[in-house]
Amino acid sequence: MFNDHRWGFDWTEFITGVVFLVAAYFVMKQPQAALLSLVFLFAIAAIISGITTLAGYTKLRRETGLRANVALGLAIIDILVGLLFLFKAPTGILVLGYVFAFWFLIDSIERLTVVSHLRFFGTGYFVISLILDLLSLALGVMLLFSPVVAALTFNVLVAVYFAIFGINAILIAFARRN
C-alpha cells in the first residue's frame, strides 16, 4: 500500500533537521546568549518547521489520509506562532518557557499522529522516530508542568529538544529516500 508511492530523499526534512541541530549547538555553546536571540531562533525554527510540514502535506495526506489534516493545522499554528514572536519579540521573552512547552507538545503530537507511515520505509525508522517523538513529548510536558525545572535547565532542555527533533527530521529524510 505505502510502497506504491516513492517520496525520494526529503530535502526539506533534512534541512529542518540540520537547522535544529545547529540551533541545539548554539543554545548549548552560548547559554548566556540573550533571550531575545532565543525568541528569534524559535520564531525562525517554528516557521521552517511549519513550512516543511506544508511542503510535504500532499504526500503525507496520500499516505496517512485524514490524519494529515491534523499535521496541516498544527503546521499553520507553527507558522503563526513563529511570525508572532518574530515581530513581537518582547511578548516572546515574557512567555518563552510556556511557548516552548506548547511548541514541543504540538510538534510531538503532530509527528506521533503520522509516524505510522515510516513503518513502510522500515521498522527501525518507525521505532527510532517513535521513541524520539515520545522523548520530545516528555520534554514538552516537563517544561509545561515544571516551570522551576524549566527555568533552571531551560537552555539544556531546549538544546536536547532541538537535537532530538533535528535527528528525527534527518532520520525521516533518509527513511523517505527509498
Secondary structure, 3 states (H helix, E strand, C coil): CHHHCCCCCCHHHHHHHHHHHHHHHHHHHCCCCCHHHHHHHHHHHHHHHHHHHHHCHHHHHHHHCCHHHHHHHHHHHHHHHHHHHHHCHHHHHHCHHHHHHHHHHHHHHHHHHHHHHHHHHCHHHHHHHHHHHHHHHHHHHHHHHCHHHHHHHHHHHHHHHHHHHHHHHHHHHHHCCC
